[in-house]
Amino acid sequence: MYINTHTHIYVYIVHIYIYIYIYIYIYRFHHTSGILNGIDMKEWDPMNDKYLLPITFSKEDPSGKAQVCRPRPQLEMGLT
């Protein structure tokens, strides 16, 4: 595999990052964690969201979504 860079300095930087990633993957992998799809499902759960209360909704019961998702941002932005 070849990596083309602008200058020799970028080659050095790329090598450093490759070594860092290899170190993390091999030696520190058990200490790393990730968030599925980039969001924390516990924090962004509409059933437990403190900013949506008293109206909550879920994928099983989306009845409260229509009351929150469109009118509330319109009011906050002064569009109505």
C-alpha positions as CSV (number, residue, x, y, z in Angstrom):
1,M,0.0,0.0,0.0
2,Y,1.3,3.4,-0.9
3,I,0.4,6.7,0.7
4,N,1.1,9.9,-1.2
5,T,1.7,13.1,0.8
6,H,2.6,16.7,0.0
7,T,6.0,16.8,1.7
8,H,8.3,14.6,3.6
9,I,7.1,16.1,6.8
10,Y,3.6,14.7,6.2
11,V,5.2,11.3,5.6
12,Y,6.7,11.5,9.1
13,I,3.4,12.6,10.6
14,V,1.5,9.8,8.9
15,H,4.0,7.3,10.3
16,I,3.6,8.7,13.8
17,Y,-0.2,8.3,13.6
18,I,0.1,4.8,12.3
19,Y,2.3,3.8,15.2
20,I,0.0,5.4,17.7
21,Y,-3.0,3.6,16.2
22,I,-1.2,0.3,16.2
23,Y,-0.2,0.9,19.9
24,I,-3.8,1.7,20.8
25,Y,-5.1,-1.3,18.9
26,I,-2.7,-3.8,20.3
27,Y,-1.9,-2.7,23.8
28,R,-4.8,-0.4,24.9
29,F,-7.7,-1.9,23.0
30,H,-9.4,-3.2,26.1
31,H,-9.3,0.3,27.6
32,T,-11.1,1.9,24.6
33,S,-14.8,2.3,24.2
34,G,-17.1,3.8,21.6
35,I,-20.6,5.1,21.1
36,L,-22.9,3.4,18.6
37,N,-23.6,5.7,15.6
38,G,-21.9,8.6,17.4
39,I,-24.6,9.2,20.1
40,D,-25.1,8.1,23.6
41,M,-28.4,6.2,23.5
42,K,-29.0,6.7,27.2
43,E,-28.6,10.4,27.1
44,W,-30.5,11.0,23.9
45,D,-33.4,8.7,24.6
46,P,-36.7,10.6,24.1
47,M,-38.4,8.5,26.7
48,N,-36.1,9.9,29.4
49,D,-35.1,13.3,28.0
50,K,-35.5,15.9,30.7
51,Y,-35.8,18.7,28.1
52,L,-38.9,17.1,26.5
53,L,-40.8,16.5,29.7
54,P,-43.7,16.2,30.2
55,I,-44.1,15.0,26.6
56,T,-42.1,11.8,25.9
57,F,-42.2,9.4,23.0
58,S,-40.5,6.2,21.8
59,K,-40.4,4.1,18.7
60,E,-43.1,1.9,20.1
61,D,-45.4,4.8,21.0
62,P,-44.4,7.9,18.8
63,S,-47.7,9.8,19.7
64,G,-45.9,12.6,21.6
65,K,-43.4,13.3,18.8
66,A,-45.8,15.5,16.8
67,Q,-46.3,17.7,19.8
68,V,-42.5,18.3,20.3
69,C,-40.5,17.9,17.2
70,R,-42.0,20.6,15.0
71,P,-43.9,23.2,17.1
72,R,-41.4,23.6,19.9
73,P,-38.4,24.5,17.8
74,Q,-40.6,26.9,15.7
75,L,-41.6,28.7,18.9
76,E,-38.0,28.9,20.2
77,M,-36.8,30.4,16.9
78,G,-39.8,32.7,16.6
79,L,-41.1,31.2,13.4
80,T,-44.8,31.1,14.3
